Amino acid sequence: GAGVSQSPSNKVTEKGKDVELRCDPISGHTALYWYRQSLGQGLEFLIYFQGNSAPDKSGLPSDRFSAERTGGSVSTLTIQRTQQEDSAVYLCASSNLQVLTYNEQFFGPGTRLTVL
Amino acid sequence: AQSVTQPDIHITVSEGASLELRCNYSYGATPYLFWYVQSPGQGLQLLLKYFSGDTLVQGIKGFEAEFKRSQSSFNLRKPSVHWSDAAEYFCAVGDRNTGFQKLVFGTGTRLLVSP
């Protein structure tokens, strides 16, 4: 079946503009994750959704970042008033989460965000 | 707090030669350890994982990794590298208490394969 898809693949924006990044998880996966991959920084956890539970937002770097997941499927990561330090690759992953056991996170190809 | 260190930013290996990528972790309890590979323009793919039991784990594409608690290491190995192995490799640690939702990744090692 189809994997995790993300759009757009590349986004160039000007400092101060808002951007929206989209993630389509694997059909039927209950959990969805956002990570940020900055140059030389590895991957940084941002936010996690599981079913109808409140999302874990503990990784969001500032209140300019927010995310929502509509209908338990598609998710949108929004960055308001973008700054140059927001430039990074934003990766989305999904998994069929079960309690107290590991379920592989399947990653999308990412959205490369460049803030000028 | 958990952390993962990958001390090598770049490694160049000749095709057919053996490979070892280093990973050290900092974690108080028994770690759950992962290696991922990211090919250009692709998402991350899980190579292998360690939860418990045999400290030598086998993964896909001929990779293996050995968990050494005394050294806090989980190094990735392959006996003979192919040109298609050129990619970036990430070591990660997960926490069973959080259901593995928050994987902590290292900064990655970029593997270059020379002919």
Interface residues (C-beta under 8 A of the other chain):
Chain A: G3 V4 A31 Y33 Y35 G40 Q41 G42 L43 E44 F45 Y48 Q50 D56 S58 G59 L91 A93 L97 V99 L100 Y102 N103 E104 Q105 F106 F107 G108 P109 G110
Chain B: V4 I9 Y32 Y36 G41 Q42 G43 L44 Q45 L46 K49 F51 F90 A92 G94 R96 G99 F100 Q101 K102 L103 V104 F105 G106 T107 G108
